[in-house]
Amino acid sequence: MVKIRLQRFGAHKAPRYRIVAADSRAPRDGKFLEILGTYNPTTEPATVTLDAEKINAWLSKGAQPTITVKNILIANKVITK
């Protein structure tokens, strides 16, 4: 199954995340299918960039977002509850 989830990158104690479509069996920071956006929680307010077109395409193919990614997508009005 394909999941839309966060992939951590950035320096020690300065996390940044990519929002990616990845196989659910792949490791967190491992192989992914496509980058869909970024999330930086260290800024105030948190910086989010999303490609809504790509995200909706993956959702229509049956990809499932994780709880955290789903909350980010709802907050940025990419999807509704």
Secondary structure, 3 states (H helix, E strand, C coil): CEEEEEEEEEECCEEEEEEEEEECCCCCCCCCCEEEEEEECCCCCCEEEECHHHHHHHHHCCCEECHHHHHHHHHCCCCCC
